[in-house]
Amino acid sequence: MVYHSFDCAVDDPHNYYPPEFLNTLTPNGLPPHVLKLKINCPVILLRNIDPANGLCNGTRLVVRGFQRNVIDAEIVLGQHAGKRIFLPRIPLCPSDDEICTI
């Protein structure tokens, strides 16, 4: 399955940063513009989504299925091992100290 990002610049009324350019950037902590995954592929969370249910930064999961805007995965290690979860598409922005300069 292939997922594409929806890149856009905030406060760019003159379109100085077109989506084609933004799609080439790969800031730390953000997934690539084109994310290719397969069933049974291992993945690691890069953000705290729901710590109470085991979805923390660094949690290891295995992909079990795909939907349009959701990844069906299973936690493989820790207290919540074996639990099936759904990872939704989440809007992400790099922090100010990760902003790229040209």
N, CA, C and O of each residue as an XYZ file, in Angstrom:
408
protein
N       0.847     -1.168      0.000
C       0.000      0.000      0.000
C       0.892      1.229      0.000
O       1.949      1.235      0.631
N       0.474      2.258     -0.699
C       1.232      3.503     -0.772
C       0.373      4.633     -0.216
O      -0.762      4.837     -0.647
N       0.929      5.364      0.747
C       0.277      6.536      1.315
C       1.073      7.771      0.912
O       2.304      7.759      0.944
N       0.373      8.832      0.535
C       1.013     10.086      0.165
C       0.669     11.155      1.196
O      -0.438     11.181      1.735
N       1.636     12.040      1.465
C       1.390     13.144      2.387
C       0.596     14.239      1.685
O       0.495     14.268      0.458
N       0.040     15.128      2.482
C      -0.657     16.306      1.968
C       0.132     17.521      2.422
O      -0.242     18.176      3.396
N       1.215     17.828      1.729
C       2.094     18.918      2.140
C       1.569     20.264      1.675
O       1.141     20.423      0.532
N       1.611     21.226      2.583
C       1.269     22.602      2.247
C       1.969     23.517      3.244
O       2.218     23.133      4.387
N       2.282     24.724      2.802
C       2.931     25.703      3.665
C       1.869     26.553      4.352
O       0.894     26.967      3.725
N       2.061     26.809      5.633
C       1.154     27.659      6.387
C       1.576     29.108      6.163
O       2.768     29.414      6.144
N       0.612     29.989      5.996
C       0.884     31.414      5.783
C       1.767     31.657      4.560
O       2.772     32.361      4.652
N       1.399     31.084      3.430
C       2.140     31.273      2.177
C       1.171     31.727      1.082
O       0.914     30.973      0.144
N       0.624     32.960      1.184
C      -0.383     33.412      0.221
C       0.152     33.577     -1.200
O      -0.623     33.551     -2.155
N       1.458     33.744     -1.351
C       2.045     33.945     -2.677
C       2.579     32.652     -3.290
O       3.169     32.665     -4.371
N       2.370     31.546     -2.598
C       2.798     30.227     -3.083
C       4.301     30.177     -3.372
O       4.732     29.681     -4.413
N       5.091     30.704     -2.420
C       6.545     30.654     -2.550
C       7.066     29.226     -2.397
O       8.132     28.883     -2.909
N       6.293     28.397     -1.682
C       6.691     27.011     -1.441
C       5.637     26.084     -2.041
O       4.728     25.652     -1.331
N       5.739     25.773     -3.324
C       4.735     24.907     -3.962
C       4.804     23.479     -3.407
O       5.853     23.056     -2.921
N       3.699     22.737     -3.476
C       3.682     21.357     -2.964
C       4.775     20.475     -3.563
O       5.293     19.593     -2.879
N       5.129     20.696     -4.813
C       6.175     19.880     -5.450
C       7.497     20.024     -4.700
O       8.219     19.046     -4.507
N       7.809     21.260     -4.275
C       9.034     21.491     -3.506
C       8.908     20.879     -2.106
O       9.828     20.209     -1.637
N       7.785     21.108     -1.450
C       7.595     20.594     -0.098
C       7.672     19.072     -0.053
O       8.133     18.501      0.936
N       7.225     18.416     -1.115
C       7.255     16.951     -1.158
C       8.672     16.399     -1.204
O       8.876     15.219     -0.917
N       9.663     17.227     -1.559
C      11.050     16.763     -1.624
C      11.748     16.855     -0.270
O      12.813     16.264     -0.091
N      11.169     17.589      0.694
C      11.792     17.761      2.007
C      11.532     16.555      2.895
O      10.471     15.936      2.820
N      12.505     16.226      3.735
C      12.355     15.118      4.682
C      12.859     15.548      6.059
O      13.942     15.131      6.471
N      12.092     16.377      6.780
C      12.506     16.797      8.125
C      12.540     15.616      9.082
O      11.779     14.660      8.934
N      13.433     15.692     10.068
C      13.518     14.632     11.082
C      12.189     14.505     11.811
O      11.542     15.504     12.125
N      11.793     13.271     12.076
C      10.579     13.024     12.844
C       9.305     13.001     12.024
O       8.234     12.737     12.569
N       9.389     13.271     10.721
C       8.204     13.214      9.865
C       8.390     12.118      8.831
O       9.507     11.887      8.365
N       7.305     11.437      8.465
C       7.417     10.384      7.455
C       7.696     10.983      6.078
O       7.467     12.174      5.867
N       8.187     10.175      5.141
C       8.440     10.678      3.782
C       7.129     10.991      3.057
O       6.052     10.578      3.487
N       7.242     11.726      1.954
C       6.058     12.082      1.161
C       5.348     10.832      0.662
O       4.119     10.764      0.694
N       6.110      9.840      0.202
C       5.543      8.575     -0.272
C       5.941      7.497      0.734
O       7.121      7.174      0.878
N       4.950      6.946      1.425
C       5.186      5.912      2.420
C       4.661      4.591      1.876
O       3.457      4.426      1.681
N       5.572      3.648      1.630
C       5.202      2.341      1.083
C       5.280      1.300      2.197
O       6.316      1.137      2.841
N       4.170      0.601      2.414
C       4.095     -0.423      3.454
C       3.508     -1.703      2.880
O       2.768     -1.681      1.896
N       3.855     -2.825      3.517
C       3.308     -4.130      3.130
C       2.733     -4.798      4.374
O       3.082     -4.445      5.500
N       1.853     -5.761      4.157
C       1.317     -6.566      5.253
C       2.484     -7.269      5.939
O       3.408     -7.736      5.272
N       2.447     -7.346      7.274
C       3.476     -7.957      8.122
C       4.772     -7.154      8.180
O       5.790     -7.658      8.655
N       4.745     -5.918      7.703
C       5.902     -5.030      7.760
C       6.022     -4.457      9.169
O       5.027     -3.979      9.714
N       7.225     -4.491      9.785
C       7.374     -3.875     11.106
C       7.460     -2.352     10.980
O       8.072     -1.833     10.046
N       6.848     -1.647     11.921
C       6.906     -0.185     11.952
C       7.139      0.261     13.388
O       6.867     -0.484     14.329
N       7.644      1.481     13.550
C       7.870      2.066     14.865
C       7.177      3.416     14.902
O       7.330      4.216     13.979
N       6.419      3.681     15.956
C       5.749      4.977     16.101
C       6.779      6.071     16.349
O       7.756      5.866     17.069
N       6.551      7.236     15.745
C       7.439      8.380     15.928
C       6.838      9.431     16.847
O       7.500     10.422     17.156
N       5.615      9.243     17.289
C       4.922     10.203     18.144
C       4.138      9.464     19.231
O       3.765      8.303     19.062
N       3.895     10.152     20.344
C       3.003      9.633     21.374
C       1.574      9.877     20.909
O       1.148     11.025     20.787
N       0.837      8.810     20.651
C      -0.541      8.932     20.178
C      -1.522      8.676     21.315
O      -2.447      9.459     21.531
N      -1.320      7.577     22.041
C      -2.199      7.208     23.159
C      -1.390      6.376     24.156
O      -1.507      5.151     24.172
N      -0.564      7.032     24.995
C       0.310      6.292     25.913
C      -0.424      5.315     26.829
O       0.117      4.257     27.149
N      -1.629      5.640     27.252
C      -2.377      4.744     28.152
C      -2.669      3.397     27.489
O      -2.813      2.386     28.177
N      -2.755      3.379     26.172
C      -3.025      2.135     25.442
C      -1.794      1.605     24.717
O      -1.917      0.791     23.802
N      -0.611      2.061     25.116
C       0.628      1.522     24.574
C       1.119      2.159     23.298
O       2.082      1.669     22.710
N       0.494      3.239     22.842
C       0.913      3.878     21.593
C       1.815      5.069     21.896
O       1.385      6.222     21.856
N       3.080      4.764     22.202
C       4.075      5.768     22.575
C       5.185      5.822     21.530
O       5.340      4.915     20.712
N       5.952      6.908     21.579
C       7.118      7.034     20.716
C       8.017      5.812     20.916
O       8.397      5.503     22.046
N       8.358      5.120     19.835
C       9.210      3.943     19.907
C       8.468      2.622     19.975
O       9.104      1.569     19.938
N       7.147      2.637     20.074
C       6.374      1.392     20.115
C       6.540      0.631     18.798
O       6.422      1.209     17.718
N       6.812     -0.654     18.901
C       6.990     -1.498     17.713
C       5.669     -2.187     17.380
O       4.996     -2.755     18.240
N       5.329     -2.109     16.092
C       4.079     -2.697     15.619
C       4.349     -3.486     14.345
O       5.392     -3.338     13.709
N       3.385     -4.325     13.991
C       3.408     -5.041     12.714
C       2.126     -4.694     11.972
O       1.035     -4.760     12.539
N       2.260     -4.325     10.704
C       1.107     -3.952      9.890
C       0.284     -5.205      9.587
O       0.821     -6.214      9.129
N      -1.014     -5.132      9.846
C      -1.922     -6.256      9.585
C      -2.921     -5.972      8.477
O      -3.482     -6.906      7.903
N      -3.154     -4.710      8.164
C      -4.112     -4.375      7.108
C      -4.095     -2.892      6.798
O      -3.457     -2.099      7.491
N      -4.817     -2.532      5.731
C      -4.846     -1.149      5.266
C      -6.267     -0.708      4.965
O      -7.104     -1.497      4.524
N      -6.518      0.558      5.210
C      -7.718      1.228      4.736
C      -7.257      2.557      4.157
O      -6.072      2.884      4.218
N      -8.169      3.312      3.606
C      -7.784      4.546      2.918
C      -6.974      5.506      3.792
O      -5.923      5.981      3.363
N      -7.435      5.797      4.990
C      -6.753      6.737      5.879
C      -6.365      6.122      7.216
O      -6.119      6.843      8.183
N      -6.310      4.794      7.280
C      -6.014      4.098      8.533
C      -5.126      2.897      8.243
O      -5.286      2.214      7.231
N      -4.183      2.654      9.158
C      -3.356      1.452      9.093
C      -3.754      0.569     10.271
O      -3.742      1.017     11.418
N      -4.103     -0.675      9.993
C      -4.433     -1.668     11.017
C      -3.113     -2.320     11.425
O      -2.414     -2.886     10.585
N      -2.770     -2.241     12.712
C      -1.491     -2.771     13.177
C      -1.669     -3.498     14.503
O      -2.692     -3.363     15.175
N      -0.651     -4.271     14.863
C      -0.654     -5.028     16.105
C       0.612     -4.692     16.884
O       1.710     -4.721     16.328
N       0.467     -4.375     18.159
C       1.619     -4.097     19.019
C       2.337     -5.417     19.276
O       1.699     -6.415     19.610
N       3.666     -5.428     19.121
C       4.392     -6.698     19.228
C       5.193     -6.865     20.519
O       5.565     -7.989     20.858
N       5.468     -5.786     21.245
C       6.255     -5.901     22.469
C       5.602     -5.142     23.618
O       4.803     -4.230     23.404
N       5.956     -5.533     24.840
C       5.521     -4.792     26.008
C       4.209     -5.268     26.596
O       3.696     -6.333     26.249
N       3.680     -4.455     27.493
C       2.468     -4.783     28.237
C       1.251     -4.947     27.330
O       0.342     -5.712     27.652
N       1.223     -4.244     26.211
C       0.076     -4.288     25.307
C       0.315     -5.193     24.085
O      -0.394     -5.070     23.086
N       1.287     -6.085     24.152
C       1.606     -6.976     23.032
C       0.380     -7.771     22.612
O      -0.353     -8.291     23.454
N       0.160     -7.862     21.298
C      -0.967     -8.601     20.750
C      -2.209     -7.748     20.532
O      -3.162     -8.202     19.899
N      -2.217     -6.540     21.037
C      -3.378     -5.663     20.900
C      -3.420     -5.080     19.488
O      -2.419     -4.561     18.995
N      -4.587     -5.169     18.841
C      -4.791     -4.609     17.501
C      -5.239     -3.164     17.636
O      -6.116     -2.851     18.440
N      -4.638     -2.289     16.850
C      -4.968     -0.869     16.911
C      -5.091     -0.314     15.490
O      -4.646     -0.937     14.526
N      -5.691      0.846     15.384
C      -5.798      1.542     14.104
C      -5.026      2.849     14.201
O      -5.260      3.651     15.104
N      -4.107      3.059     13.269
C      -3.333      4.298     13.216
C      -3.961      5.204     12.168
O      -3.875      4.909     10.976
N      -4.593      6.304     12.584
C      -5.237      7.203     11.620
C      -4.229      8.155     10.991
O      -3.118      8.320     11.496
N      -4.621      8.773      9.894
C      -3.811      9.841      9.296
C      -3.858     11.025     10.252
O      -4.937     11.467     10.648
N      -2.694     11.537     10.619
C      -2.603     12.616     11.598
C      -1.856     13.791     10.983
O      -0.774     13.609     10.425
N      -2.421     15.003     11.078
C      -1.678     16.164     10.578
C      -0.477     16.439     11.476
O      -0.621     16.571     12.691
N       0.699     16.526     10.880
C       1.930     16.761     11.625
C       2.646     17.982     11.080
O       2.603     18.256      9.881
N       3.300     18.704     11.958
C       4.123     19.844     11.568
C       5.455     19.713     12.288
O       5.481     19.327     13.456
N       6.565     20.024     11.617
C       7.854     19.980     12.313
C       7.901     21.085     13.357
O       7.273     22.129     13.186
N       8.637     20.863     14.433
C       8.778     21.903     15.454
C       9.643     23.030     14.915
O      10.309     22.867     13.893
N       9.639     24.171     15.592
C      10.392     25.328     15.115
C      11.874     25.055     14.976
O      12.513     25.612     14.084
N      12.445     24.215     15.828
C      13.889     23.945     15.730
C      14.218     22.946     14.614
O      15.395     22.708     14.343
N      13.217     22.361     13.964
C      13.442     21.441     12.856
C      13.112     22.077     11.501
O      13.187     21.399     10.476
N      12.750     23.358     11.473
C      12.390     24.027     10.233
C      13.608     24.086      9.326
O      14.706     24.424      9.767
N      13.408     23.754      8.057
C      14.485     23.766      7.079
C      14.670     25.187      6.544
O      13.697     25.910      6.329
N      15.882     25.564      6.339
C      16.146     26.864      5.717
C      16.768     26.618      4.360
O      17.475     25.634      4.144
N      16.489     27.529      3.458
C      16.980     27.365      2.085
C      18.128     28.296      1.845
O      18.687     28.316      0.748
